[in-house]
Amino acid sequence: MDSQVLLLAVKSSILSHRLLCSSMENTTDILKKTSAFVLDLLHAKLPPHLLYHNPSHSEEVAHNCRTLALASDMNSEEVEIVQLAGWFHDTGYIDRTDGHEARGVELMEDFLQQMHYPVVRRTIIAGCIRATKMPQSPHSPLEEIVCDADLLNFGTDAFFEKNNLIRGELEFLNGKRFADIEWLQRSEQLLLRHHFHAAQIERMYQPGREKNLSKIRSMISNISPEKCCTAAMTTGTQATH
């Protein structure tokens, strides 16, 4: 593992811990129990090669869910629901990569049923988790919030740090390294296909996404034409987060 990627993973963990601590005063009892359960689960069972889909990512998404829900004037029940979905949305990675959303729903159902959490709310949470499957497919305002929270870094200055983490993760899973130009082209296509779903979030974060896309294109243009041609002949431009 590259030392730079490892350093980014450590920095990401420290930042998300600070985010979690800063929001504890506004956390309901079920959220406190959920965060403790999910963090213990992920730390114990997540494969170490998951540099991006790690406990820090789940903390950050849960925090993003609360921030975006409040920015969208959602009520306290709705804020709680999207935060719970944020905590559980990637828990399925403890068992598998493909289909991890469905496994996350199972883990959520098992835990929240034990907590006697209302079945109607569990059903809504399940829909939010399933909606994060790429390509995202939200069908309600709550699902839109969770999807936008999951990929919020696309519209922030944190994009490139997170993008390097997902690169390291995919390189391990694929058993090969990406050439710089190949990865930049994949990242460009990813940002081109992406859009924020909630109207308020789109207004807030779309400018940042456009800024990141512009920077990616500038980086591509600074790489020699020979490398671009070689990458174009040997690789596609599909990418997933």
Residue pairs with C-beta under 8 A, 6 or more apart in sequence:
1 51
1 168
1 172
2 168
4 164
5 51
5 164
5 165
5 167
5 168
8 51
8 161
8 164
8 165
9 51
9 54
9 56
9 165
9 168
11 161
12 54
12 56
12 57
12 60
12 161
12 162
12 165
13 54
13 55
13 56
15 56
15 60
16 55
16 56
16 57
16 59
16 60
16 63
17 56
17 59
19 59
19 60
19 63
20 35
20 59
20 63
23 63
23 66
24 32
26 66
27 35
28 80
30 80
30 84
30 112
30 115
30 117
31 80
31 83
31 84
31 87
33 115
34 84
34 87
34 88
34 111
34 112
35 59
35 62
35 87
37 111
38 55
38 58
38 87
38 88
38 91
39 55
39 58
39 59
41 91
41 94
41 107
42 54
42 55
42 58
42 91
42 93
42 94
43 55
45 94
46 53
46 54
46 55
46 93
46 94
47 93
49 169
49 172
49 173
50 93
50 169
51 165
51 166
51 168
51 169
51 172
52 162
52 165
52 166
52 168
52 169
52 241
53 90
53 93
53 169
57 90
58 86
58 87
58 89
58 90
58 91
61 86
61 87
61 89
61 90
61 146
61 149
61 150
61 152
62 83
62 86
62 87
63 86
64 86
64 148
64 149
64 150
64 152
65 79
65 82
65 83
65 85
65 86
65 145
65 146
65 149
66 79
66 82
66 83
66 86
67 149
68 82
68 145
68 148
68 149
68 152
68 198
68 200
68 201
69 78
69 79
69 82
69 83
69 145
70 79
71 200
71 201
71 204
72 141
72 145
72 198
72 200
72 201
74 82
74 141
74 142
74 145
77 121
78 142
81 121
81 124
81 125
81 128
81 142
82 128
82 142
82 145
82 146
82 149
84 108
84 112
84 125
85 108
85 125
85 128
85 129
85 142
85 146
86 146
86 149
86 150
88 104
88 105
88 107
88 108
88 111
88 125
88 129
89 101
89 104
89 128
89 129
89 132
89 146
89 150
90 100
90 104
91 100
91 103
91 104
91 107
91 108
92 99
92 100
92 101
92 102
92 103
92 104
92 105
92 106
92 107
93 100
94 103
94 107
95 103
96 103
97 173
101 129
101 130
101 132
101 133
102 130
104 129
105 126
105 129
105 130
108 122
108 125
108 126
108 129
109 122
109 126
112 122
112 125
113 122
124 140
124 142
127 139
127 140
127 142
127 143
128 138
128 142
128 143
128 145
128 146
129 146
131 137
131 138
131 139
131 143
131 146
131 147
132 146
132 147
132 150
134 240
134 241
135 193
136 147
136 150
136 151
136 197
138 144
138 146
138 147
138 197
141 198
144 197
144 198
144 201
145 198
145 201
147 197
148 196
148 197
148 198
148 201
148 205
151 194
151 241
152 201
152 205
153 159
153 161
153 162
154 191
154 194
154 196
154 205
154 208
154 209
154 212
155 196
155 204
155 205
155 206
155 207
155 208
155 209
155 212
156 205
156 208
157 208
159 208
159 212
160 212
160 215
163 187
166 241
167 178
167 183
170 178
171 177
171 178
178 186
179 227
179 230
179 231
179 235
180 223
180 227
181 220
181 223
181 227
181 228
181 230
181 231
182 231
182 234
182 235
184 216
184 219
184 220
184 223
185 220
185 231
185 232
185 235
185 237
186 235
186 237
186 238
186 239
187 216
187 239
188 213
188 216
188 217
188 220
188 237
189 237
189 238
189 239
190 239
190 240
190 241
191 209
191 212
191 213
191 216
192 213
194 209
195 202
195 206
196 202
196 205
196 206
196 209
220 228
